[in-house]
């Protein structure tokens, strides 16, 4: 099922930072520059994030992030 967590562990802090930047529309190069790493490292992180969350691409990842933001807003 899309969006169903494959790995029971959620994203790490670093992965959350990458997810947020993807949701803001940043490209891999921009994410790498922002985090002080390389584009290759960002691509590897994205593969791990997709696997953890059971997602296929950055559009699904951005939608996943936005859904979590709305859930947190309703819980507050």
FISEFI-534247 format. One record per atom (N, C-alpha, C): chain; atom name; x, y, z. Coordinates in steps of 0.2 Angstrom, whole numbers, padded with zeros to 4 digits, always signed. Example, Ala and Ser with C-alpha at 12.3 -4.5 7.8 and 13.67 -1.06 7.14 Angstrom:
% FISEFI-534247
<rec><torlum>A</torlum><miro>N</miro><x>+0066</x><y>-0028</y><z>+0039</z></rec>
<rec><torlum>A</torlum><miro>CA</miro><x>+0062</x><y>-0022</y><z>+0039</z></rec>
<rec><torlum>A</torlum><miro>C</miro><x>+0066</x><y>-0016</y><z>+0039</z></rec>
<rec><torlum>A</torlum><miro>N</miro><x>+0064</x><y>-0011</y><z>+0035</z></rec>
<rec><torlum>A</torlum><miro>CA</miro><x>+0068</x><y>-0005</y><z>+0036</z></rec>
<rec><torlum>A</torlum><miro>C</miro><x>+0064</x><y>+0000</y><z>+0039</z></rec>
This chain:
% FISEFI-534247
<rec><torlum>A</torlum><miro>N</miro><x>+0004</x><y>-0006</y><z>+0000</z></rec>
<rec><torlum>A</torlum><miro>CA</miro><x>+0000</x><y>+0000</y><z>+0000</z></rec>
<rec><torlum>A</torlum><miro>C</miro><x>+0004</x><y>+0006</y><z>+0000</z></rec>
<rec><torlum>A</torlum><miro>N</miro><x>+0003</x><y>+0011</y><z>-0004</z></rec>
<rec><torlum>A</torlum><miro>CA</miro><x>+0007</x><y>+0017</y><z>-0004</z></rec>
<rec><torlum>A</torlum><miro>C</miro><x>+0006</x><y>+0021</y><z>+0002</z></rec>
<rec><torlum>A</torlum><miro>N</miro><x>+0012</x><y>+0023</y><z>+0004</z></rec>
<rec><torlum>A</torlum><miro>CA</miro><x>+0012</x><y>+0027</y><z>+0011</z></rec>
<rec><torlum>A</torlum><miro>C</miro><x>+0012</x><y>+0023</y><z>+0017</z></rec>
<rec><torlum>A</torlum><miro>N</miro><x>+0012</x><y>+0017</y><z>+0016</z></rec>
<rec><torlum>A</torlum><miro>CA</miro><x>+0012</x><y>+0013</y><z>+0022</z></rec>
<rec><torlum>A</torlum><miro>C</miro><x>+0019</x><y>+0011</y><z>+0024</z></rec>
<rec><torlum>A</torlum><miro>N</miro><x>+0021</x><y>+0013</y><z>+0030</z></rec>
<rec><torlum>A</torlum><miro>CA</miro><x>+0028</x><y>+0012</y><z>+0032</z></rec>
<rec><torlum>A</torlum><miro>C</miro><x>+0030</x><y>+0005</y><z>+0032</z></rec>
<rec><torlum>A</torlum><miro>N</miro><x>+0036</x><y>+0004</y><z>+0028</z></rec>
<rec><torlum>A</torlum><miro>CA</miro><x>+0038</x><y>-0003</y><z>+0027</z></rec>
<rec><torlum>A</torlum><miro>C</miro><x>+0043</x><y>-0004</y><z>+0033</z></rec>
<rec><torlum>A</torlum><miro>N</miro><x>+0046</x><y>+0001</y><z>+0036</z></rec>
<rec><torlum>A</torlum><miro>CA</miro><x>+0051</x><y>+0000</y><z>+0041</z></rec>
<rec><torlum>A</torlum><miro>C</miro><x>+0047</x><y>+0003</y><z>+0047</z></rec>
<rec><torlum>A</torlum><miro>N</miro><x>+0046</x><y>+0000</y><z>+0053</z></rec>
<rec><torlum>A</torlum><miro>CA</miro><x>+0043</x><y>+0003</y><z>+0058</z></rec>
<rec><torlum>A</torlum><miro>C</miro><x>+0046</x><y>+0009</y><z>+0061</z></rec>
<rec><torlum>A</torlum><miro>N</miro><x>+0053</x><y>+0009</y><z>+0060</z></rec>
<rec><torlum>A</torlum><miro>CA</miro><x>+0057</x><y>+0015</y><z>+0063</z></rec>
<rec><torlum>A</torlum><miro>C</miro><x>+0055</x><y>+0021</y><z>+0058</z></rec>
<rec><torlum>A</torlum><miro>N</miro><x>+0054</x><y>+0027</y><z>+0061</z></rec>
<rec><torlum>A</torlum><miro>CA</miro><x>+0052</x><y>+0032</y><z>+0057</z></rec>
<rec><torlum>A</torlum><miro>C</miro><x>+0059</x><y>+0036</y><z>+0054</z></rec>
<rec><torlum>A</torlum><miro>N</miro><x>+0058</x><y>+0041</y><z>+0050</z></rec>
<rec><torlum>A</torlum><miro>CA</miro><x>+0064</x><y>+0044</y><z>+0047</z></rec>
<rec><torlum>A</torlum><miro>C</miro><x>+0068</x><y>+0047</y><z>+0053</z></rec>
<rec><torlum>A</torlum><miro>N</miro><x>+0075</x><y>+0047</y><z>+0052</z></rec>
<rec><torlum>A</torlum><miro>CA</miro><x>+0079</x><y>+0051</y><z>+0057</z></rec>
<rec><torlum>A</torlum><miro>C</miro><x>+0079</x><y>+0058</y><z>+0056</z></rec>
<rec><torlum>A</torlum><miro>N</miro><x>+0082</x><y>+0062</y><z>+0061</z></rec>
<rec><torlum>A</torlum><miro>CA</miro><x>+0082</x><y>+0069</y><z>+0060</z></rec>
<rec><torlum>A</torlum><miro>C</miro><x>+0085</x><y>+0072</y><z>+0054</z></rec>
<rec><torlum>A</torlum><miro>N</miro><x>+0090</x><y>+0069</y><z>+0051</z></rec>
<rec><torlum>A</torlum><miro>CA</miro><x>+0093</x><y>+0071</y><z>+0045</z></rec>
<rec><torlum>A</torlum><miro>C</miro><x>+0088</x><y>+0069</y><z>+0039</z></rec>
<rec><torlum>A</torlum><miro>N</miro><x>+0085</x><y>+0063</y><z>+0040</z></rec>
<rec><torlum>A</torlum><miro>CA</miro><x>+0080</x><y>+0062</y><z>+0034</z></rec>
<rec><torlum>A</torlum><miro>C</miro><x>+0074</x><y>+0066</y><z>+0035</z></rec>
<rec><torlum>A</torlum><miro>N</miro><x>+0072</x><y>+0068</y><z>+0040</z></rec>
<rec><torlum>A</torlum><miro>CA</miro><x>+0067</x><y>+0073</y><z>+0041</z></rec>
<rec><torlum>A</torlum><miro>C</miro><x>+0069</x><y>+0080</y><z>+0038</z></rec>
<rec><torlum>A</torlum><miro>N</miro><x>+0075</x><y>+0082</y><z>+0039</z></rec>
<rec><torlum>A</torlum><miro>CA</miro><x>+0077</x><y>+0088</y><z>+0036</z></rec>
<rec><torlum>A</torlum><miro>C</miro><x>+0077</x><y>+0088</y><z>+0028</z></rec>
<rec><torlum>A</torlum><miro>N</miro><x>+0079</x><y>+0082</y><z>+0025</z></rec>
<rec><torlum>A</torlum><miro>CA</miro><x>+0079</x><y>+0081</y><z>+0018</z></rec>
<rec><torlum>A</torlum><miro>C</miro><x>+0071</x><y>+0081</y><z>+0016</z></rec>
<rec><torlum>A</torlum><miro>N</miro><x>+0067</x><y>+0077</y><z>+0019</z></rec>
<rec><torlum>A</torlum><miro>CA</miro><x>+0060</x><y>+0077</y><z>+0018</z></rec>
<rec><torlum>A</torlum><miro>C</miro><x>+0057</x><y>+0084</y><z>+0017</z></rec>
<rec><torlum>A</torlum><miro>N</miro><x>+0059</x><y>+0088</y><z>+0022</z></rec>
<rec><torlum>A</torlum><miro>CA</miro><x>+0056</x><y>+0095</y><z>+0022</z></rec>
<rec><torlum>A</torlum><miro>C</miro><x>+0058</x><y>+0099</y><z>+0016</z></rec>
<rec><torlum>A</torlum><miro>N</miro><x>+0065</x><y>+0098</y><z>+0015</z></rec>
<rec><torlum>A</torlum><miro>CA</miro><x>+0067</x><y>+0102</y><z>+0009</z></rec>
<rec><torlum>A</torlum><miro>C</miro><x>+0064</x><y>+0100</y><z>+0002</z></rec>
<rec><torlum>A</torlum><miro>N</miro><x>+0063</x><y>+0093</y><z>+0002</z></rec>
<rec><torlum>A</torlum><miro>CA</miro><x>+0060</x><y>+0090</y><z>-0004</z></rec>
<rec><torlum>A</torlum><miro>C</miro><x>+0053</x><y>+0093</y><z>-0005</z></rec>
<rec><torlum>A</torlum><miro>N</miro><x>+0049</x><y>+0093</y><z>+0001</z></rec>
<rec><torlum>A</torlum><miro>CA</miro><x>+0042</x><y>+0096</y><z>+0001</z></rec>
<rec><torlum>A</torlum><miro>C</miro><x>+0042</x><y>+0103</y><z>-0001</z></rec>
<rec><torlum>A</torlum><miro>N</miro><x>+0047</x><y>+0107</y><z>+0001</z></rec>
<rec><torlum>A</torlum><miro>CA</miro><x>+0048</x><y>+0114</y><z>-0001</z></rec>
<rec><torlum>A</torlum><miro>C</miro><x>+0050</x><y>+0115</y><z>-0008</z></rec>
<rec><torlum>A</torlum><miro>N</miro><x>+0051</x><y>+0110</y><z>-0012</z></rec>
<rec><torlum>A</torlum><miro>CA</miro><x>+0052</x><y>+0110</y><z>-0019</z></rec>
<rec><torlum>A</torlum><miro>C</miro><x>+0060</x><y>+0110</y><z>-0021</z></rec>
<rec><torlum>A</torlum><miro>N</miro><x>+0064</x><y>+0109</y><z>-0016</z></rec>
<rec><torlum>A</torlum><miro>CA</miro><x>+0071</x><y>+0110</y><z>-0017</z></rec>
<rec><torlum>A</torlum><miro>C</miro><x>+0074</x><y>+0104</y><z>-0022</z></rec>
<rec><torlum>A</torlum><miro>N</miro><x>+0078</x><y>+0105</y><z>-0026</z></rec>
<rec><torlum>A</torlum><miro>CA</miro><x>+0082</x><y>+0100</y><z>-0030</z></rec>
<rec><torlum>A</torlum><miro>C</miro><x>+0087</x><y>+0097</y><z>-0026</z></rec>
<rec><torlum>A</torlum><miro>N</miro><x>+0090</x><y>+0091</y><z>-0028</z></rec>
<rec><torlum>A</torlum><miro>CA</miro><x>+0095</x><y>+0087</y><z>-0024</z></rec>
<rec><torlum>A</torlum><miro>C</miro><x>+0101</x><y>+0092</y><z>-0023</z></rec>
<rec><torlum>A</torlum><miro>N</miro><x>+0103</x><y>+0095</y><z>-0028</z></rec>
<rec><torlum>A</torlum><miro>CA</miro><x>+0109</x><y>+0100</y><z>-0028</z></rec>
<rec><torlum>A</torlum><miro>C</miro><x>+0108</x><y>+0105</y><z>-0022</z></rec>
<rec><torlum>A</torlum><miro>N</miro><x>+0102</x><y>+0108</y><z>-0022</z></rec>
<rec><torlum>A</torlum><miro>CA</miro><x>+0100</x><y>+0113</y><z>-0017</z></rec>
<rec><torlum>A</torlum><miro>C</miro><x>+0100</x><y>+0110</y><z>-0010</z></rec>
<rec><torlum>A</torlum><miro>N</miro><x>+0097</x><y>+0104</y><z>-0009</z></rec>
<rec><torlum>A</torlum><miro>CA</miro><x>+0097</x><y>+0100</y><z>-0003</z></rec>
<rec><torlum>A</torlum><miro>C</miro><x>+0104</x><y>+0099</y><z>-0001</z></rec>
<rec><torlum>A</torlum><miro>N</miro><x>+0108</x><y>+0097</y><z>-0005</z></rec>
<rec><torlum>A</torlum><miro>CA</miro><x>+0115</x><y>+0095</y><z>-0003</z></rec>
<rec><torlum>A</torlum><miro>C</miro><x>+0119</x><y>+0101</y><z>-0001</z></rec>
<rec><torlum>A</torlum><miro>N</miro><x>+0118</x><y>+0107</y><z>-0005</z></rec>
<rec><torlum>A</torlum><miro>CA</miro><x>+0121</x><y>+0113</y><z>-0003</z></rec>
<rec><torlum>A</torlum><miro>C</miro><x>+0119</x><y>+0115</y><z>+0004</z></rec>
<rec><torlum>A</torlum><miro>N</miro><x>+0112</x><y>+0115</y><z>+0005</z></rec>
<rec><torlum>A</torlum><miro>CA</miro><x>+0109</x><y>+0117</y><z>+0012</z></rec>
<rec><torlum>A</torlum><miro>C</miro><x>+0112</x><y>+0113</y><z>+0018</z></rec>
<rec><torlum>A</torlum><miro>N</miro><x>+0113</x><y>+0106</y><z>+0017</z></rec>
<rec><torlum>A</torlum><miro>CA</miro><x>+0115</x><y>+0102</y><z>+0022</z></rec>
<rec><torlum>A</torlum><miro>C</miro><x>+0123</x><y>+0101</y><z>+0022</z></rec>
<rec><torlum>A</torlum><miro>N</miro><x>+0126</x><y>+0104</y><z>+0018</z></rec>
<rec><torlum>A</torlum><miro>CA</miro><x>+0134</x><y>+0103</y><z>+0018</z></rec>
<rec><torlum>A</torlum><miro>C</miro><x>+0136</x><y>+0096</y><z>+0016</z></rec>
<rec><torlum>A</torlum><miro>N</miro><x>+0133</x><y>+0093</y><z>+0011</z></rec>
<rec><torlum>A</torlum><miro>CA</miro><x>+0135</x><y>+0087</y><z>+0009</z></rec>
<rec><torlum>A</torlum><miro>C</miro><x>+0135</x><y>+0087</y><z>+0001</z></rec>
<rec><torlum>A</torlum><miro>N</miro><x>+0135</x><y>+0081</y><z>-0002</z></rec>
<rec><torlum>A</torlum><miro>CA</miro><x>+0135</x><y>+0080</y><z>-0009</z></rec>
<rec><torlum>A</torlum><miro>C</miro><x>+0128</x><y>+0078</y><z>-0012</z></rec>
<rec><torlum>A</torlum><miro>N</miro><x>+0127</x><y>+0079</y><z>-0018</z></rec>
<rec><torlum>A</torlum><miro>CA</miro><x>+0121</x><y>+0077</y><z>-0021</z></rec>
<rec><torlum>A</torlum><miro>C</miro><x>+0120</x><y>+0069</y><z>-0021</z></rec>
<rec><torlum>A</torlum><miro>N</miro><x>+0126</x><y>+0066</y><z>-0022</z></rec>
<rec><torlum>A</torlum><miro>CA</miro><x>+0126</x><y>+0058</y><z>-0022</z></rec>
<rec><torlum>A</torlum><miro>C</miro><x>+0123</x><y>+0056</y><z>-0015</z></rec>
<rec><torlum>A</torlum><miro>N</miro><x>+0125</x><y>+0059</y><z>-0009</z></rec>
<rec><torlum>A</torlum><miro>CA</miro><x>+0123</x><y>+0057</y><z>-0003</z></rec>
<rec><torlum>A</torlum><miro>C</miro><x>+0116</x><y>+0059</y><z>-0002</z></rec>
<rec><torlum>A</torlum><miro>N</miro><x>+0113</x><y>+0064</y><z>-0005</z></rec>
<rec><torlum>A</torlum><miro>CA</miro><x>+0106</x><y>+0066</y><z>-0004</z></rec>
<rec><torlum>A</torlum><miro>C</miro><x>+0102</x><y>+0060</y><z>-0008</z></rec>
<rec><torlum>A</torlum><miro>N</miro><x>+0104</x><y>+0058</y><z>-0014</z></rec>
<rec><torlum>A</torlum><miro>CA</miro><x>+0101</x><y>+0053</y><z>-0018</z></rec>
<rec><torlum>A</torlum><miro>C</miro><x>+0101</x><y>+0046</y><z>-0014</z></rec>
<rec><torlum>A</torlum><miro>N</miro><x>+0106</x><y>+0045</y><z>-0010</z></rec>
<rec><torlum>A</torlum><miro>CA</miro><x>+0106</x><y>+0039</y><z>-0006</z></rec>
<rec><torlum>A</torlum><miro>C</miro><x>+0101</x><y>+0039</y><z>+0000</z></rec>
<rec><torlum>A</torlum><miro>N</miro><x>+0101</x><y>+0045</y><z>+0003</z></rec>
<rec><torlum>A</torlum><miro>CA</miro><x>+0096</x><y>+0046</y><z>+0008</z></rec>
<rec><torlum>A</torlum><miro>C</miro><x>+0089</x><y>+0046</y><z>+0005</z></rec>
<rec><torlum>A</torlum><miro>N</miro><x>+0088</x><y>+0048</y><z>+0000</z></rec>
<rec><torlum>A</torlum><miro>CA</miro><x>+0081</x><y>+0048</y><z>-0003</z></rec>
<rec><torlum>A</torlum><miro>C</miro><x>+0079</x><y>+0041</y><z>-0005</z></rec>
<rec><torlum>A</torlum><miro>N</miro><x>+0084</x><y>+0037</y><z>-0007</z></rec>
<rec><torlum>A</torlum><miro>CA</miro><x>+0082</x><y>+0029</y><z>-0008</z></rec>
<rec><torlum>A</torlum><miro>C</miro><x>+0080</x><y>+0026</y><z>-0001</z></rec>
<rec><torlum>A</torlum><miro>N</miro><x>+0084</x><y>+0028</y><z>+0004</z></rec>
<rec><torlum>A</torlum><miro>CA</miro><x>+0082</x><y>+0025</y><z>+0011</z></rec>
<rec><torlum>A</torlum><miro>C</miro><x>+0076</x><y>+0027</y><z>+0013</z></rec>
<rec><torlum>A</torlum><miro>N</miro><x>+0074</x><y>+0034</y><z>+0012</z></rec>
<rec><torlum>A</torlum><miro>CA</miro><x>+0068</x><y>+0037</y><z>+0014</z></rec>
<rec><torlum>A</torlum><miro>C</miro><x>+0062</x><y>+0033</y><z>+0011</z></rec>
<rec><torlum>A</torlum><miro>N</miro><x>+0063</x><y>+0033</y><z>+0004</z></rec>
<rec><torlum>A</torlum><miro>CA</miro><x>+0057</x><y>+0030</y><z>+0000</z></rec>
<rec><torlum>A</torlum><miro>C</miro><x>+0056</x><y>+0022</y><z>+0003</z></rec>
<rec><torlum>A</torlum><miro>N</miro><x>+0061</x><y>+0019</y><z>+0004</z></rec>
<rec><torlum>A</torlum><miro>CA</miro><x>+0061</x><y>+0012</y><z>+0007</z></rec>
<rec><torlum>A</torlum><miro>C</miro><x>+0057</x><y>+0012</y><z>+0013</z></rec>
<rec><torlum>A</torlum><miro>N</miro><x>+0059</x><y>+0016</y><z>+0018</z></rec>
<rec><torlum>A</torlum><miro>CA</miro><x>+0057</x><y>+0016</y><z>+0025</z></rec>
<rec><torlum>A</torlum><miro>C</miro><x>+0049</x><y>+0018</y><z>+0025</z></rec>
<rec><torlum>A</torlum><miro>N</miro><x>+0047</x><y>+0022</y><z>+0020</z></rec>
<rec><torlum>A</torlum><miro>CA</miro><x>+0040</x><y>+0025</y><z>+0020</z></rec>
<rec><torlum>A</torlum><miro>C</miro><x>+0036</x><y>+0021</y><z>+0015</z></rec>
<rec><torlum>A</torlum><miro>N</miro><x>+0039</x><y>+0017</y><z>+0011</z></rec>
<rec><torlum>A</torlum><miro>CA</miro><x>+0035</x><y>+0013</y><z>+0006</z></rec>
<rec><torlum>A</torlum><miro>C</miro><x>+0033</x><y>+0018</y><z>+0000</z></rec>
<rec><torlum>A</torlum><miro>N</miro><x>+0037</x><y>+0023</y><z>-0002</z></rec>
<rec><torlum>A</torlum><miro>CA</miro><x>+0035</x><y>+0028</y><z>-0007</z></rec>
<rec><torlum>A</torlum><miro>C</miro><x>+0039</x><y>+0026</y><z>-0013</z></rec>
<rec><torlum>A</torlum><miro>N</miro><x>+0037</x><y>+0030</y><z>-0018</z></rec>
<rec><torlum>A</torlum><miro>CA</miro><x>+0041</x><y>+0029</y><z>-0025</z></rec>
<rec><torlum>A</torlum><miro>C</miro><x>+0045</x><y>+0035</y><z>-0027</z></rec>
<rec><torlum>A</torlum><miro>N</miro><x>+0042</x><y>+0041</y><z>-0025</z></rec>
<rec><torlum>A</torlum><miro>CA</miro><x>+0046</x><y>+0047</y><z>-0028</z></rec>
<rec><torlum>A</torlum><miro>C</miro><x>+0045</x><y>+0053</y><z>-0024</z></rec>
<rec><torlum>A</torlum><miro>N</miro><x>+0048</x><y>+0058</y><z>-0026</z></rec>
<rec><torlum>A</torlum><miro>CA</miro><x>+0047</x><y>+0064</y><z>-0022</z></rec>
<rec><torlum>A</torlum><miro>C</miro><x>+0040</x><y>+0068</y><z>-0021</z></rec>
<rec><torlum>A</torlum><miro>N</miro><x>+0036</x><y>+0066</y><z>-0026</z></rec>
<rec><torlum>A</torlum><miro>CA</miro><x>+0029</x><y>+0069</y><z>-0026</z></rec>
<rec><torlum>A</torlum><miro>C</miro><x>+0026</x><y>+0066</y><z>-0020</z></rec>
<rec><torlum>A</torlum><miro>N</miro><x>+0026</x><y>+0059</y><z>-0020</z></rec>
<rec><torlum>A</torlum><miro>CA</miro><x>+0023</x><y>+0055</y><z>-0015</z></rec>
<rec><torlum>A</torlum><miro>C</miro><x>+0026</x><y>+0057</y><z>-0008</z></rec>
<rec><torlum>A</torlum><miro>N</miro><x>+0033</x><y>+0058</y><z>-0008</z></rec>
<rec><torlum>A</torlum><miro>CA</miro><x>+0036</x><y>+0061</y><z>-0002</z></rec>
<rec><torlum>A</torlum><miro>C</miro><x>+0033</x><y>+0067</y><z>+0001</z></rec>
<rec><torlum>A</torlum><miro>N</miro><x>+0033</x><y>+0072</y><z>-0004</z></rec>
<rec><torlum>A</torlum><miro>CA</miro><x>+0030</x><y>+0079</y><z>-0002</z></rec>
<rec><torlum>A</torlum><miro>C</miro><x>+0023</x><y>+0078</y><z>+0000</z></rec>
<rec><torlum>A</torlum><miro>N</miro><x>+0019</x><y>+0074</y><z>-0003</z></rec>
<rec><torlum>A</torlum><miro>CA</miro><x>+0012</x><y>+0073</y><z>+0000</z></rec>
<rec><torlum>A</torlum><miro>C</miro><x>+0012</x><y>+0070</y><z>+0006</z></rec>
<rec><torlum>A</torlum><miro>N</miro><x>+0016</x><y>+0065</y><z>+0008</z></rec>
<rec><torlum>A</torlum><miro>CA</miro><x>+0017</x><y>+0062</y><z>+0014</z></rec>
<rec><torlum>A</torlum><miro>C</miro><x>+0018</x><y>+0067</y><z>+0019</z></rec>
<rec><torlum>A</torlum><miro>N</miro><x>+0023</x><y>+0071</y><z>+0018</z></rec>
<rec><torlum>A</torlum><miro>CA</miro><x>+0025</x><y>+0076</y><z>+0023</z></rec>
<rec><torlum>A</torlum><miro>C</miro><x>+0020</x><y>+0081</y><z>+0024</z></rec>
<rec><torlum>A</torlum><miro>N</miro><x>+0016</x><y>+0084</y><z>+0019</z></rec>
<rec><torlum>A</torlum><miro>CA</miro><x>+0011</x><y>+0088</y><z>+0020</z></rec>
<rec><torlum>A</torlum><miro>C</miro><x>+0005</x><y>+0085</y><z>+0024</z></rec>
<rec><torlum>A</torlum><miro>N</miro><x>+0004</x><y>+0079</y><z>+0023</z></rec>
<rec><torlum>A</torlum><miro>CA</miro><x>-0001</x><y>+0075</y><z>+0027</z></rec>
<rec><torlum>A</torlum><miro>C</miro><x>+0000</x><y>+0075</y><z>+0034</z></rec>
<rec><torlum>A</torlum><miro>N</miro><x>+0007</x><y>+0074</y><z>+0036</z></rec>
<rec><torlum>A</torlum><miro>CA</miro><x>+0009</x><y>+0074</y><z>+0043</z></rec>
<rec><torlum>A</torlum><miro>C</miro><x>+0009</x><y>+0081</y><z>+0046</z></rec>
<rec><torlum>A</torlum><miro>N</miro><x>+0010</x><y>+0086</y><z>+0042</z></rec>
<rec><torlum>A</torlum><miro>CA</miro><x>+0010</x><y>+0093</y><z>+0044</z></rec>
<rec><torlum>A</torlum><miro>C</miro><x>+0003</x><y>+0095</y><z>+0046</z></rec>
<rec><torlum>A</torlum><miro>N</miro><x>-0002</x><y>+0092</y><z>+0042</z></rec>
<rec><torlum>A</torlum><miro>CA</miro><x>-0009</x><y>+0094</y><z>+0044</z></rec>
<rec><torlum>A</torlum><miro>C</miro><x>-0012</x><y>+0090</y><z>+0050</z></rec>
<rec><torlum>A</torlum><miro>N</miro><x>-0009</x><y>+0084</y><z>+0051</z></rec>
<rec><torlum>A</torlum><miro>CA</miro><x>-0011</x><y>+0080</y><z>+0056</z></rec>
<rec><torlum>A</torlum><miro>C</miro><x>-0008</x><y>+0083</y><z>+0063</z></rec>
<rec><torlum>A</torlum><miro>N</miro><x>-0002</x><y>+0085</y><z>+0063</z></rec>
<rec><torlum>A</torlum><miro>CA</miro><x>+0001</x><y>+0089</y><z>+0068</z></rec>
<rec><torlum>A</torlum><miro>C</miro><x>-0003</x><y>+0095</y><z>+0070</z></rec>
<rec><torlum>A</torlum><miro>N</miro><x>-0006</x><y>+0099</y><z>+0065</z></rec>
<rec><torlum>A</torlum><miro>CA</miro><x>-0009</x><y>+0105</y><z>+0066</z></rec>
<rec><torlum>A</torlum><miro>C</miro><x>-0016</x><y>+0103</y><z>+0070</z></rec>
<rec><torlum>A</torlum><miro>N</miro><x>-0019</x><y>+0098</y><z>+0068</z></rec>
<rec><torlum>A</torlum><miro>CA</miro><x>-0026</x><y>+0096</y><z>+0071</z></rec>
<rec><torlum>A</torlum><miro>C</miro><x>-0025</x><y>+0093</y><z>+0078</z></rec>
<rec><torlum>A</torlum><miro>N</miro><x>-0019</x><y>+0090</y><z>+0079</z></rec>
<rec><torlum>A</torlum><miro>CA</miro><x>-0018</x><y>+0088</y><z>+0086</z></rec>
<rec><torlum>A</torlum><miro>C</miro><x>-0016</x><y>+0093</y><z>+0091</z></rec>
<rec><torlum>A</torlum><miro>N</miro><x>-0014</x><y>+0099</y><z>+0088</z></rec>
<rec><torlum>A</torlum><miro>CA</miro><x>-0011</x><y>+0104</y><z>+0093</z></rec>
<rec><torlum>A</torlum><miro>C</miro><x>-0017</x><y>+0108</y><z>+0096</z></rec>
